[in-house]
Amino acid sequence: MPIKVHINLILTWNPYMIESFLTAFIVYFVVIDPIGTAPIFVAVTGHQDRSGKVRTAIEATIVATLIMLFFAICGSWVLHYLKIGEPAFKIAGGLILFLVAWEMLNSKRQTRKKIETTNQSLEKGLFKASAANHQDKDQESVAIFPLAIPLLAGPAAVTSVMVISADFNSSFTMILTGYAALLAVMLATGAILALTGLAENMIDARLSNVFSRVTAIILAGLSVQFIVDGLMVLGVIKAPIL
């Protein structure tokens, strides 16, 4: 009976659930930044053929999804174990996400990603031509590092997962809403990276920069909202009357 009730609640159209889903989806999409990662994906998979790039995109997405699901499930336990209150973590998470948004607005995040990825890849010899019998191993290493970690499941993404999971911990349906938003973003990320590998010559760097700046503005507003929510829980400010 309880399971049936939960299923009915999930299937029932609920404006608040839809709003929560869209909010979580936007946050995840912005901090994971598949559009901004696409040009870097092309760079680190330059030695692979098209099928190899698609396989790398899928593997990187799966690994990043598992990492973020781990923090989504265990995030509240970690906060409780470290005795970090939810308001404090929301404020800290909001500040971190605001710094990410500021870097995106100034194109610093994209530049840093490229520099770090290039240096780390050169150190590991990822841009060197590989023999055919080592191709599968190269694809796996590139998928895990640097694509899954730290480009997709980076500090900002992990922080946002923990903040949103702590916020959605009130009910079973809200928890599922948060997980659904995360999985939807990761599916979109895998599709974007796979399509990038198939049509890498069609990527317009200028369009990617414009999109990154627009999403950075959205992320800045959401990060400030996290800080405001934390301050309201602490009683520092009062909730606005709507």
N, C-alpha and C positions, 0 to 999 in steps of 0.2 A: 504493500500500500504506500509506504513512504516513497519508494522508487517511482511509482506511478505518479504521485503528486509532483515530484521533482521534474519528471518528464513533461507533465502538463504545464508546469510553470515555465519551462524552457521554451516550449512551443507557443506559449501565449505571447501575443504581441505586447511588448512592454516598452514604452518610450524611454524610460530611465535606463533599461538594459541596453537599448540601441545606442543611446547617448554615451554610456560607459564604454561600450564596445568601440565606437568610433573614436572616442578620446584615447583609449589604450592603443588602438590601431595606429592613430596618427603619431603618438609618442614613439611607439616601436619602430614605425617606418622611418621616422626622422633620425633616430639615434643609430639604427642599424645602417641606414643610408645606402640602400642597394644601388641607387642611381649614381651616387658619388663613388661607390666601390667598383662600378662597371669598368671604367678606364684602367684602374689598377688591376682588375681581373684579367684584362686583355694583356697587360704588361707581363704579369707573372706566369701566364699560360702561353706565352709567345712561341715556345718550342713544341707545343702540343698540336695535334690535328683537331678537327672539329669534334669528332666523337670523344676525344680525350678531354676537350674543354667542357663539353656537356657533362661528362662523368665527374669531372672536378667540381663543377658548379653544384651538382647534386650532392656529392660527398661533403663539400664544405658547408652546404646548407643544413644537411642532416646533423653534422657534428656541432655546428653553432646552435641548432635547435635543442639538442640534448643538453648542452651546457646551460642554456638559458632556462630550460624547463627545470633543471636541477636547482638553480637559484630561485626560480619562481616557487617551487615546492618547499625548499628548505630555507628560503630567505627569512621567514618569520621566526623559525627556530634559531637561526644564526643571530638575529637581532635580540631575541630573548636570552640566548646564552651569553651574549656579550653585554647584556643589560642596557641595550640602546633602545630608547623609547621611540615609538612610531613618529611623534611630532619632530623629534630631533633628526631622524633619518629622512623625513620628508623635506625638512629645511636644507639639510646637507645635499640631498639628491637634487633639489631644485637649484641650488647654487652650482653644482657640477654641471647640470644640464644647461644652465644659463651660460656657463663658460664655453660649453660645446657650441651652443647657438652663436655666441659672439665670434668664435673662431670660424664658424661656417660663413658668417656674414662677411668676414674679412679674408675668406679663402685660405686661412691658415691651416685649418684642419686637413683640407684636401692636399695642400702642399706637404704637410708633415707626414701624412699617410704615404705619399709617393716617395719621399726621401727615406723614411724608415723602411718601407717595403723594398726599395731599390738596394739600400745598404745591406739589409738582412738577406735578401735574395742573392746578392753578389757574394756575400760571405759563404752562403751555403751552396753556391754554384748552380742556382736555379735557372740562370739564363744560359748556361752552357748546353751545347748540344749533347743529347743522351743517346746511348745505344738503344736498340729496340728492346732488348731484354730488360732494360732498366726503366722503361717508360711508365709501367704501372706503378713502380715505387715512387717515381718523381711526381706522378699525378696525386698519389696519396699524401706525400709530404707537402705539396703545394696546397692541397685542399685543407689540411689541418693547420698548417702554418705557411704563410701568414693570412690566408683567407678566413678560415673559421675563427682563428685566434691570431691577432687581435682585431682584424678588420670588421668582422660581422659581430662576434660576441666580445666586444671590447668593454672597457670600464663603464662607459656611458650606457651601453645597452644592458649590462648586468645591473647597474644601479637603477635604471628605469624599471626593470623587471621586478626587482625587490621592492621598490617603492609602490608600484601599482599592485603587486600581489598583497602587500601589507594593507593597502587601501581596500582591496576587494575581498579581504578575509572575513567579511561579515556574514556571508551566506554561501550556500552551495552553488546557487545559480550564478552569483557574481564571480565566484572563483572560476566556474566554467566559462563565463564571459571573458575573463582575462586570458585564460588559456586559449580560447577560440581566437581572440585578437592576435595573440602571439603566433599561433600556427598559421593564421591567414597571412600575416606579414612575412613569415618565413617561406610560405608557398610562393608568394609574390616575389620574394628575393631570389629563390631558386629559379623561377621562371625568367626573371630579368637577366640573371647571370648566364643562364643557358642560352637565351636569345642573343645575348651579347657575344657569346662564343660563336654562334652561327652567323651573325651579321655584324662583326666587329668594325667593318669599314664604314658602317652607316652611323656610327656614334658621333654626335656633334658636341664637342667640348663646350661650346658657348651655351648650348641648350642645357647641358648638365650643370653649368655654373649658375644659370638663372634659376633652375629648379632648386638647387641647393640653397640659394639665398632666400627663396620664398619659403621653403620648409624651415629654414633657420628662424625666420620671423615667427612662425607658428610655434616652434619649439621654445622660443624665448617667452612667449605668452604663457605656455603651459608650465614652464619651469617657475615662473613667478607665481602661478596659481598654486603649485606645490608648496612654495614658501608661505603663501598666504594661508593655505589650509593648515600647515603646521603651527603657525602663529595663532590661528583661531582655536585650535585644540588646546594650546597652552594658555589661552585666555588673554593673550597680549593685545589682540584686536578683536572686535566684535564682528559677527557675521552680518553682511549687508542685508538690508530689508528690501526684498524684491516685490 
